[in-house]
Amino acid sequence: MTGDESAAAARVRRAVRAALTRLPAVAAAAPPLVGCSGGADSTALLLAVREVVAGPVHAVVVDHGLQDGSAGRSAALAAWLRGLGVTASVRPVVVGEAGGPEGAARTARYVALRAARPSPSSPVLLGHTLDDQAETVLLGLGRGSGARSLSGMRAWSEPWLRPLLGVRRADTVAACAAAGVEVWADPHNADPRFARSRLRHEVLPLLEDVLGGGVAAALARTADQLHDDDAALSAAAARLLSAALVATDGERAARAGGAGPGDSGDNGPPPGAAVTESAGPGPGAGEVVGTPLDAGVLAGAEPAVRRRVLREWLAGAGARALTDAQLRAADDLVGAWRGQGGPALGGGLVLTRARGRLVLRRHSRPRDRA
């Protein structure tokens, strides 16, 4: 073991210890689960957790079944982990097609890891490093993402704990070398068919060369800074959404002790009052999906907060893969309202504005997306 390798292993241990001490009390008291692939990042993480945690440590090897020999390799890794005193198991998964190969594999992996927790409160530790964070930010920039995506991966987002987001990939490799552990190099990580692989092996090295180094660390700092911005915007959006949701007839009747629809006696409900079917378009306009929003309440908010509210509200009602154009067209129903129609959102969903409310409706014959 060289001095550099020993120092790298110490940095990994410090990062793990610090992350575990910051956990909420309930999660901190539960036995941790480590997702281990046999690569340098997750292996270094597992070795550090084994040294830092006094109680039992659990690990899961997810077999995606995407490569020849994956079942045997996963079984061998789990056996090695058990030899270290770790409670280890293999979880085979079926990788679907939604989200592309990388996204589908990630979804299947996370479902398996969540299900494998030894306790409902157990944190699931993942081996993402500072380099992974930099790649995530670059992917977001290339796709024109907003602050939420550019803020990267969270260090803690229950149940996911990522202790190594401040640790370089070179340190995890060195930490494994310090322990005398031979790690597995996943060929997918060097496959140029995958965007993240090309970022790792082509784009980031070029940026480091052109800009004189420090690019990965700078991108990770950007993620940290945007995380704070994103948290503030999310809190403001949650408050605005709560204020803008329009009570349904049933909710209003319950609060009024049984008063039914139409008790207001006027030609239309005031802002915040119940919306009955007569408040929207006529027959054949499609069923209302979710709870309407009060456009007047939304109009007084900053556009950035308002659009975040609309994104959350529409996604919660079933709108998927919203484009920036669709979101801005939805926002125009509030911020630039001139009687125009609203956007079609796919799956038969159409957003409309009627009597001061934003109403999402599902049509039996889907319209084209805007």
C-alpha positions in Angstrom: 0.0 0.0 0.0 1.4 3.4 -1.0 1.0 6.6 1.0 -1.3 8.0 -1.7 -3.5 4.9 -1.6 -3.8 5.0 2.2 -4.7 8.7 2.1 -7.4 8.0 -0.5 -8.9 5.3 1.6 -8.9 7.7 4.6 -10.8 10.3 2.5 -13.4 7.7 1.5 -13.9 6.7 5.2 -14.2 10.3 6.3 -16.8 11.0 3.6 -18.8 8.0 4.7 -18.6 8.8 8.4 -19.7 12.4 7.8 -22.6 11.4 5.6 -23.9 8.8 8.1 -23.7 11.4 11.0 -25.9 13.8 9.0 -28.7 11.2 8.5 -32.1 11.8 10.2 -32.2 9.9 13.5 -34.6 7.2 12.2 -32.5 6.4 9.2 -29.3 6.6 11.2 -30.6 3.9 13.7 -31.5 1.5 10.9 -29.1 -1.0 9.3 -27.6 0.4 6.1 -27.9 -1.2 2.7 -25.1 -0.7 0.2 -25.6 -1.2 -3.6 -22.5 -3.0 -4.8 -21.7 -3.7 -8.4 -18.1 -4.8 -7.9 -16.7 -1.6 -9.5 -14.3 0.7 -7.7 -16.8 3.2 -6.5 -19.3 0.9 -4.9 -16.5 -1.4 -3.6 -14.6 1.4 -1.9 -17.9 2.6 -0.4 -18.7 -0.9 0.9 -15.3 -1.3 2.4 -15.5 2.1 4.1 -19.0 1.4 5.5 -17.8 -1.9 6.9 -15.1 -0.1 8.8 -17.2 2.8 9.9 -20.5 1.1 10.9 -20.4 -0.8 14.2 -23.6 -2.8 13.5 -24.6 -5.2 10.7 -24.0 -4.1 7.1 -26.2 -5.3 4.2 -25.3 -5.3 0.5 -27.2 -6.1 -2.6 -25.8 -7.0 -6.0 -28.3 -6.2 -8.7 -28.0 -8.5 -11.7 -29.4 -6.6 -14.8 -28.9 -9.6 -17.0 -27.5 -7.4 -19.8 -24.2 -9.2 -20.2 -23.1 -12.8 -20.7 -22.0 -14.3 -17.4 -23.7 -11.6 -15.2 -25.4 -14.2 -13.0 -22.2 -16.0 -12.2 -20.3 -12.8 -11.6 -23.0 -11.4 -9.3 -23.1 -14.6 -7.3 -19.3 -14.6 -6.9 -19.4 -11.0 -5.8 -22.1 -11.7 -3.2 -20.1 -14.7 -1.9 -17.0 -12.5 -1.5 -19.0 -9.9 0.4 -20.4 -12.5 2.7 -16.8 -13.5 3.3 -16.2 -10.0 4.6 -19.0 -10.4 7.1 -21.5 -8.5 5.1 -25.0 -9.8 4.7 -25.2 -9.9 0.9 -27.7 -11.1 -1.7 -28.2 -11.0 -5.5 -31.4 -9.4 -7.0 -32.0 -10.3 -10.6 -34.0 -7.7 -12.5 -35.7 -7.4 -15.8 -34.7 -4.2 -17.6 -37.5 -2.6 -19.6 -37.3 -0.1 -22.5 -38.7 3.1 -21.1 -36.2 5.9 -20.7 -33.5 4.3 -22.9 -31.1 1.6 -21.9 -29.3 3.6 -19.2 -32.5 5.0 -17.7 -34.4 1.7 -17.8 -31.5 -0.1 -16.1 -31.4 2.6 -13.4 -35.1 2.4 -12.8 -35.0 -1.4 -12.4 -31.9 -1.2 -10.1 -33.5 1.4 -7.8 -36.7 -0.6 -7.5 -34.7 -3.7 -6.5 -32.6 -1.8 -4.0 -35.6 -0.1 -2.4 -37.3 -3.5 -2.0 -34.2 -5.1 -0.5 -33.9 -2.7 2.5 -33.5 -4.7 5.7 -35.7 -2.1 7.5 -38.3 0.4 6.1 -36.1 3.1 7.5 -32.8 1.8 6.2 -30.7 4.2 4.0 -29.5 2.8 0.7 -25.9 3.9 0.1 -24.9 4.5 -3.5 -21.3 5.0 -4.8 -21.8 8.1 -7.0 -18.7 10.3 -6.9 -17.8 13.9 -7.7 -17.0 12.8 -11.2 -20.5 11.3 -11.6 -22.0 14.5 -10.4 -20.0 16.5 -13.0 -21.2 14.2 -15.7 -24.8 14.6 -14.5 -24.6 18.4 -14.7 -23.1 18.2 -18.2 -25.9 16.0 -19.4 -28.4 18.4 -18.0 -26.7 21.4 -19.7 -26.7 19.5 -23.0 -30.4 18.8 -22.7 -31.4 22.3 -21.8 -32.6 21.3 -18.3 -33.7 23.6 -15.6 -32.3 24.2 -12.1 -33.7 21.0 -10.7 -31.7 18.8 -13.1 -28.6 21.0 -13.1 -28.5 20.7 -9.3 -27.5 17.1 -9.9 -27.8 14.2 -7.5 -28.7 14.8 -3.9 -26.4 13.6 -1.1 -29.5 12.5 0.8 -32.9 11.9 -0.7 -34.7 9.3 1.3 -33.8 6.4 1.1 -30.8 7.2 -1.1 -27.6 8.3 0.5 -24.6 9.3 -1.6 -21.6 9.7 0.7 -19.0 10.1 -2.1 -20.3 13.1 -4.0 -17.3 15.1 -2.8 -14.8 12.3 -3.5 -13.0 11.8 -6.8 -13.2 8.6 -8.8 -9.4 8.3 -8.6 -9.7 8.1 -4.8 -12.1 5.1 -5.0 -9.7 3.3 -7.3 -6.8 4.0 -5.0 -8.9 3.0 -1.9 -9.5 -0.4 -3.5 -5.9 -0.8 -4.3 -5.0 0.1 -0.7 -7.2 -2.8 0.4 -5.7 -5.2 -2.2 -9.1 -5.6 -3.9 -9.3 -6.3 -7.6 -12.4 -4.5 -9.0 -14.6 -5.2 -12.0 -14.5 -2.8 -14.9 -18.1 -2.7 -16.4 -17.6 -2.6 -20.2 -20.8 -0.5 -20.4 -18.9 2.3 -18.7 -16.6 2.5 -21.7 -19.2 1.8 -24.4 -19.4 4.9 -26.8 -23.1 4.1 -27.5 -23.9 5.6 -24.1 -23.9 9.4 -23.7 -22.5 9.3 -20.2 -19.6 7.1 -21.3 -18.6 9.6 -24.0 -18.8 12.5 -21.6 -16.5 10.6 -19.2 -13.9 9.5 -21.7 -14.1 12.3 -24.3 -15.9 15.5 -23.3 -14.7 16.0 -19.7 -11.0 15.3 -20.5 -11.2 17.8 -23.3 -12.8 20.4 -21.1 -10.1 19.8 -18.5 -7.4 20.3 -21.1 -9.0 23.4 -22.7 -9.9 25.1 -19.4 -6.7 24.2 -17.5 -8.2 21.6 -15.1 -10.6 21.8 -12.2 -13.7 21.4 -14.5 -15.2 18.4 -12.7 -14.9 20.1 -9.3 -16.4 23.3 -10.7 -19.4 21.4 -12.2 -20.0 19.7 -8.8 -19.8 23.1 -7.1 -22.4 24.4 -9.6 -24.7 21.5 -8.6 -24.3 22.4 -4.9 -25.1 26.0 -5.5 -28.1 25.2 -7.7 -29.4 22.7 -5.1 -29.8 25.6 -2.6 -31.7 27.6 -5.3 -33.8 24.6 -6.2 -34.7 24.0 -2.6 -35.9 27.6 -2.2 -37.9 27.5 -5.4 -39.5 24.2 -4.5 -40.6 25.6 -1.1 -42.1 28.7 -2.7 -43.8 26.5 -5.3 -45.3 24.2 -2.7 -46.8 27.2 -0.8 -48.2 28.6 -4.0 -49.7 25.3 -5.2 -51.4 24.9 -1.9 -52.9 28.4 -2.1 -54.0 28.0 -5.8 -55.8 24.7 -5.6 -59.5 25.2 -6.0 -61.8 23.3 -3.6 -64.0 20.7 -5.2 -67.7 20.7 -4.5 -67.3 17.7 -2.1 -64.6 19.4 -0.2 -66.5 22.7 0.0 -69.7 20.9 1.1 -67.8 19.1 3.8 -66.3 22.3 5.2 -69.8 23.9 5.1 -71.4 21.1 7.0 -73.2 19.6 4.0 -74.0 22.5 1.8 -74.1 21.3 -1.8 -73.2 22.8 -5.1 -74.8 25.9 -6.3 -75.4 27.4 -2.9 -73.5 30.6 -3.7 -76.5 31.8 -5.8 -74.4 33.9 -8.2 -73.5 33.5 -11.9 -70.1 31.9 -11.1 -68.0 30.9 -8.2 -65.6 33.5 -6.8 -61.9 32.8 -6.7 -61.2 29.8 -4.4 -64.8 28.5 -4.5 -65.9 25.2 -5.8 -65.9 24.4 -9.5 -68.9 22.5 -10.8 -69.2 21.0 -14.3 -71.1 24.1 -15.4 -68.0 26.2 -14.7 -66.1 24.6 -17.5 -66.8 23.9 -21.2 -70.0 22.2 -22.2 -70.8 18.5 -22.8 -68.2 16.6 -24.7 -65.3 18.7 -23.5 -63.8 15.7 -21.6 -63.6 14.7 -18.0 -61.9 16.9 -15.5 -58.6 15.5 -14.3 -57.3 16.5 -10.8 -58.1 19.7 -9.0 -58.3 23.0 -10.9 -56.0 25.9 -10.1 -57.0 29.5 -9.4 -55.4 31.6 -12.1 -55.8 34.8 -10.1 -53.7 33.3 -7.3 -51.0 32.2 -9.7 -50.9 35.5 -11.5 -49.3 37.3 -8.6 -46.3 34.9 -8.4 -42.9 35.1 -10.1 -42.9 33.3 -13.4 -40.2 30.9 -12.3 -42.2 29.8 -9.3 -45.5 29.7 -11.3 -44.0 27.4 -13.9 -42.7 25.1 -11.3 -46.2 24.9 -9.8 -47.6 24.1 -13.2 -45.1 21.4 -13.9 -45.7 19.7 -10.5 -49.5 20.0 -10.9 -49.6 18.7 -14.4 -47.2 15.8 -13.7 -49.3 14.9 -10.6 -52.4 14.7 -12.8 -50.7 12.4 -15.3 -49.0 14.6 -17.9 -45.7 13.0 -18.9 -42.5 14.3 -20.5 -43.6 17.9 -20.6 -41.7 20.0 -23.1 -40.5 23.6 -22.4 -42.9 24.8 -25.1 -45.9 23.1 -23.5 -45.0 24.4 -20.0 -44.7 28.0 -21.3 -48.0 27.7 -23.2 -49.6 26.6 -19.9 -48.0 29.5 -18.1 -49.4 31.9 -20.8 -52.9 31.0 -19.7 -52.0 32.9 -16.6 -49.3 35.4 -17.4 -50.3 36.3 -21.0 -54.0 35.4 -21.0 -55.8 36.8 -24.1 -58.5 34.2 -24.5 -56.3 31.7 -26.3 -56.7 27.9 -26.0 -54.3 25.8 -23.9 -51.8 23.2 -24.9 -52.4 19.6 -25.6 -50.2 17.5 -23.4 -50.4 14.0 -24.9 -52.4 11.1 -23.7 -55.6 13.0 -24.4 -54.9 15.7 -21.8 -55.7 19.3 -22.7 -55.2 22.3 -20.4 -57.8 25.0 -20.6 -58.7 28.2 -18.8 -62.4 28.6 -17.8 -63.9 31.3 -15.5 -60.6 32.1 -13.9 -59.5 28.6 -13.4 -56.9 26.3 -15.1 -58.7 23.0 -15.7 -57.0 19.9 -17.1 -59.3 17.6 -19.1 -58.9 14.2 -20.7 -60.5 13.7 -24.1 -61.4 10.3 -25.5 -59.7 11.1 -28.8 -56.2 12.5 -28.0 -55.1 15.7 -29.7 -51.6 16.2 -31.0 -49.1 17.5 -28.6 -48.2 21.2 -28.8 
